[in-house]
Amino acid sequence: MWKVKDVMLLPKIISEFLLAFNKDDLERKLAKKPKLFAFTACSNATGTLNDIPKLTKLGHDAGAMVYVDAVHYAPHKLIDVSQWDCDFLACSAYKFFGPHVGILYGKESLLNNLQPYKVRPAANLNPGKWMTGTQNHEGIAGTSAAIDYIASLSGANPLTSKRNQLEQAFNKIETHEKTLSLAFLDGIKKLDGIEIVGLNDLSTINQRVATFSLTSKKVSAEIMAKQLALKNIFAYSGNFYAKTLMETLGYEEKGGVLRIGFVHYNDLNQVEVILHELKTILS
């Protein structure tokens, strides 16, 4: 059983413009030989991507098991636990257009050796020992349907492997979302009184997904979100459960930030509409 004293806070943020791991601080913490190194694949607040294979190797070199939170990564890019070599990965199906179902991947050898809290009648072997009773069959069916939907975006022959379809689909998704991101970043730079929290340069487009947090000294995030809602534009203000990040950056006490995100079904016209409405709100 791990104790609270075994838990350490992971690396400090370099700056609010990069929002990336501080390499020196990370290495100092890993040198203390933690049992588990957990990090996010992609920030749900700022859209920043982490170098998952690199971080996984650093964790393993320090003797730690590696746990990847891929919740916000899943709708934007293809997950590949084999390439990353992570020990555990978690995500949620609702993030990739499915139902509210939690997903946990673990290396079989580790899942065999770990003893979870479980109901006594449950089996003592995989996968039964991880189950808490009757399965969420409708949720599982919905998750499978969501995966099929994403695969269908590839336009590939449905007789080809599902993995191949997903690879082609996410190639298209990434290309499209990158186009939307470039247009949004370029447009935001032309607006007065608002700025992006995190990566905001066109040259860093490959280090982020199409999720943006914005802040303004003119108008609060909450008011901007409400004004956008009046125009049938759904945006969200607050901390998005990234409370520690918002506290660290000093935005929590101000009500958080405004988050705007794009996915594969959005288009350039919608980007322009949002930019226009933000300009109106800020004027």
N, C-alpha and C positions, 0 to 999 in steps of 0.2 A: 504494500500500500504506500503510495507516495504521500508525503507530508507537505504542508504548506511551505515549509522551509526549503523544500526541493524545487519550488517554483520560482523562476526568475523572470523579471520583465525583460522582454526582448528589445532589440536595438532602438536607440533614440533616432528621431527623424533628422535627416541632414538639414532640410529647410522646407518651408511650406511651398516652395516652388518645385522641388524635386520629389518630396515625400517618398524617398527611397531609403533602404537600409544604410545605416552608417557601418561601413565595412569593419573599421577598427573596433567599434563597440560590439559588433556581432561576434567577431573573433575572440574578444575578451570574455564574452559570456559563454561561448561554446567551449572555451578553454576550461571552464568550470565543470565540464562533463555532465551536462543535463541528460536526463533519461529520455526526454521527448522534446523535439524541436518542432513547434507548430507555427505555421505562417499561412498567409492568404495568397492564393494564386493571383488574385486581382482584387483591388479595393472596390467595394461597392459604393464608397463615398466619392472617390476621386477618379476611378477608372485606371489607376496605375497598375501595370503588370509587373510581376516579379519574375526573375530568372529562376524558374523552378528546378531545372536540372542542376544548376550551379549551387543553389541553396541546399538542395537535397544532398549533394556530395559533401558540402561543408558539414551538414548535420551528421552524416554517416561517418565522416572522418573523425568527428568528435566523439563517436561512439553512441550517438543518440538515434532513436527511432524518429522517423519524419512523418508528420501529419500535415496534409495540405487541405486547406479550406478552399474548395473550388466552386462555392455557391455562385459567386458573381462571374466567374470565368465561363461557366457552362453554357450560357446562351450565346456567347460571343466567339468562342474558340473551341477547337476539338481537344478533349481530354485524352491524355495518353499516359496511363500509369506505368506502362512497360518502359517507355522512353524515359520518363522522369525517375523511375525506380523508387518512388515514395512508398512508405510502408502502409500508410493509411490515407484515404481521401474521402472527404464528405462533400455532398452537395444536396440541393433540394430541387425536386422535379418542377415545382411551381416556377422556378427561375427560367426553365426552358420550356415554358408554355404548357406544363402539365399540372397535375393536382398537387395538393399539399402532402407530399411524401418525402421523407428523408432517405438519403442514400448513403451507405457506408461501404467503401471498398477497403479491404485489408489483405495483406499477403496471407496466403493460406497457412503457412507455418506459424505466423504470429497469432492468427485467429484460433488456431488449434491449441496454442499454449496459454492464451489469455483466458481467465475465468471471469465471465461477466456476472453481474447481479442478474438473477433470473428467478422466475417462478419455479417452485420445486418440481412440478410435473414435467417441466421442459426437459428435453434431452440434454445429455452432457457432452454431446459431440456437435460439430458443425453440420448444418447451419442451425439446427434446432435450439442449441443453447443460447442463441442470440434472439430467439423469438419469444414474445411475451404472451402468446395465445393465438387465437384465430387471426389469420393474416388479413391485411387490408386489401382484399382481392380487387375491389373496384379501383382503389388507388394504384395498384400494380398494373391493372389493365389500362388505366389512364396514362400512366407513365410510359408504357409500351407504345401507346398511340401517339404520344408527344414525340417520342424518338422516331417513329415512322413518319410523322409530319416533317420533322427536320430533314430526314433522309430524302423525302420527296422533293425538297427544294433543289436537290442536285440535278434533277431532270435526267438522271441516269437510268439505265435499264433496271427495272425492279428485280430482275433475276440475278443481278450482280450482288455481291455480298453487302450486307447492311453497313459494315465498316467502310467499304469502298464508297458507298453512297454518302455516308456521313462525311468522309474526307472531302468529297467533291462539294457537298453542300456547305461545309464550313469555309472552304476556299472562296465560294461565292459570297457568303455572309461577310467574311473579313474584308473582301474587296469593296463590297457595297458600303459597309459601315465606315470604312476608311474614307471613302468619298464624302459621306455625310459629316464625318468628324472634321475633315479639312475645311469644308464649307462653313461649319459652325465656328471653328477656331478663327478662321479668317474674318468672319462676320463679327464675332465678339470683340476682336481687336479694334474694330471701327466704332464701337459704342463707348460713350463716355460714362464713367461712374460705375462700372462693373468690371470685375476681374474673375478669372478662373483660379480656383484653388488647386495647386498641383501643376502637372505638366501642361504648359500653355503655348508651346512653340510647335510650329509645323514640322520641325526637324525631329521631334520626338514622337511622331505619330505612331510608330511601331512599338512604342513602349506603353501604350494605353489602349483602352477600348472606348467605345462611344458613350461613355458616361461622364458627365461634367458636373462639378460643384462650383457654384458661383456665389460671390458675395459683393455687396454694394454698400457704400457709406451713405448713399442717398435714400435707399429704400430697404426695409428689412426683408429677409428671406421669406418670412411668412406672408407679408403683404404681396410680394412678387408672385408667390405661388397662388394666392387667392385671386389676384388680378388675371393671371394666366387661365385659371379655372373658369373665369367668367367668359373667356373666349374659347372654351372647350378644349383647352390644352392642359393635359394632366402633368403636373410637376409636383414635387414634394419638398417640403422644407423641414429642417430639423437636423438630427445627427445620424439617422438611418442605422441606429444601433452601433455606430462607430463612435461611441461616447468618449472613449479615451482619446481618440484622435482629435475630436472636436475640442475637448478640454485642453489638449496639448497645444493646439493652434490658436486657442483663445476665442473660438467661435461659439462654444457651448453656452456661455453666459449671454451671448447676443441672440440666442434662438437658433443657432446652427447656420446652415447654408441652404441655398436653393440647388436642388439636384434635377438635372435634365438629362434624359438618356434616349438614345436612338437604337433601334434594332433593325432587323432585315426588312420589316414591312413598312418602315418609314421611307420618305423620299425627300429629294432636295427642295421641293416646294414647301414641305412642312418645316424644313430647317429655316427657310426664308420667312415663313409666317411667324415662327417663334422669335426670330431676330427682330422682326418688325414690331411685334408686341412688346418685347423687352425694351426696345428703343422708346416706344410710347410710354411705358411704365416709368422709365427713368427720366423722361422729359419734364 
